[in-house]
């Protein structure tokens, strides 16, 4: 385990992945849902941008991100597909369209009328890959890197506002492009926070954390249910931008007050990709036991905890590592 881990990042990732599972669990009260979805995925993108290291060679960085993001997305999709296919064939005769065509299209499309995503949450990994690609292109093409990142982020915000104004949602050919446009500003915020040292250890403050939390709760409850995948922004896309950023910063300030991270928090933080890619399938199993979001979340976190070690030690390619860099 690296000795240079950032404590607030580990706590934030552990909390966020738990909230992701809870938000996807059925029968969650609408108030709690609104408080979670208003910031949980944006916060993940901000953290990713914060941790992104400027590459010396864009080709090498693309290769690294293919290994860290795209290959795990594909492998977990195949794993979920094997389970789905077995369950499908136990109750329904084989269909070429349902068993082959739709799952293949599900790698690219999220329109369930024509495709069946096997591991729907891989959109996060693919979009993050595209955001990193945009960020690296700016780093290697403009002299004023910070200015270039800010300008592209503002362009993406403007496009998102226009899409929202016209009610345009693309779940087919432009799905990943549209989600990359809305997510890049979050990655840019994280990158710029690292560049300007805005989230350093001495920057966290209890008063700021409390203030941001109060503001976030008001905005989130006012705006209602939102989501990047569904391209839903509640009552106002402008409010969505504010609530997602404020909610993320509130979390970072709270976790920044903690001075030490136990091993189990670090483990969950380092294994978020395992929980992310398996929790939807596990939810589908657990609803047959008890349709309670808190029960389902607790069981999934408990079950996936040892699986993180299994994947890290024996299937590192699933978590974006090579076999020579296990653990």
Number of C-alpha atoms within 10 A of each C-alpha: 9 6 5 6 11 17 19 24 22 21 23 24 24 20 17 22 23 20 19 18 23 25 23 17 23 15 13 16 10 13 13 14 21 23 24 22 22 33 27 24 23 25 25 22 25 25 24 21 25 22 15 16 13 14 13 11 10 15 12 11 17 17 12 14 20 17 18 20 23 20 19 23 26 17 16 21 22 15 15 19 19 13 12 16 17 10 11 15 12 9 8 9 9 13 11 9 12 15 17 15 14 20 23 16 18 21 19 19 24 22 17 13 8 15 21 23 22 26 26 19 18 22 22 23 22 21 24 25 19 21 26 23 17 16 23 23 14 18 19 14 10 12 10 10 17 16 13 16 25 15 13 18 22 15 15 19 21 14 15 20 18 13 16 17 11 8 11 12 16 18 18 16 12 13 19 21 14 22 25 24 21 24 25 28 26 28 29 26 21 23 25 20 17 18 12 10 13 13 18 13 16 10 12 21 15 13 11 15 21 15 12 21 21 14 15 24 19 12 21 27 18 15 21 20 21 24 17 18 18 12 21 17 20 19 13 16 21 15 16 23 20 17 27 24 19 24 28 27 22 25 23 22 24 21 21 25 17 13 10 12 16 10 10 11 18 19 17 25 20 19 23 19 23 21 23 21 24 19 25 20 15 18 22 13 12 19 15 8 11 10 15 15 21 16 15 25 23 13 15 21 17 11 14 20 18 13 15 22 19 13 18 22 15 12 16 20 19 23 24 22 21 14 13 7 11 16 16
